[in-house]
Amino acid sequence: MRTSFAAGLVAAATLATAQVPVTGDFTPDELENGFAFNNVSLTAEANMKYNIGQRNAACTYDNALQRQEWRTLDTATRKSFTDAATCLMSHPPTRMTDAESGQYPGVKSRHDEYVATHINFTLNVHDTADFFAWHRTFIHFWEQDLINLCGYSGVLPYWNWALDAAAPQDSPLFTGDEFSMGGNGEYIADRGDTWLAAQVRHDIND
């Protein structure tokens, strides 16, 4: 029995490895037209269902919360989300100690703690292998605070920015009404370009 069980694990692991697609599995046309992305997404979904199915937990694939794209939310949910996010901006810090407050004088709220954490870890969690894992954990904690500290009852929405890439100012996120994230700001004539970071060109021969 032990031998067959171990053999089954090896076979399952081998099968799972074989099912993971790589770039070389697709033609240039498949990479361009979205077929490859859809294939990878379906494989990831199958792996999630398999992994969750192996757990003895109340959380299952069928009852797991699902992220919703902003434009699919009704106005009440949008408002409750932005209200909760604003609430965190006035909620006192929950993690920073008195000894640390001198190092982070700008941290005045729970929201500020998230901002300071992200700033201080920027060079360690960007352009790294754990980029996705770190940020998924980060926003999970933020979501839990929206729920537990500020009474939010929905799920964390996301923005499919590709739908608005051609004209982000026209996105439903930025209509400027009470059911949006904000607006496009006031137009300032004759203002030069604004750079958010230093633009440095590196010659290939450097």
Protein Blocks (a to p, Z undefined) as FASTA:
>chain_A
ZZmmmmmmmmmmmmmmmmpccfklpcfklmmnommmmmmmmmmmmmmmmmmmmpccfbdf
klpccdddfklpcfklmmmmmmmmmmmmmgccfkbcfklmmmmmmlmbfklmmmmmmmmm
mmmmgoiaklmmmmmmmmmmmmmmmmmmnopabdcddddfklmmmmmmlpmklnopakbg
bdebjadehiacddfbdcddddfkZZ
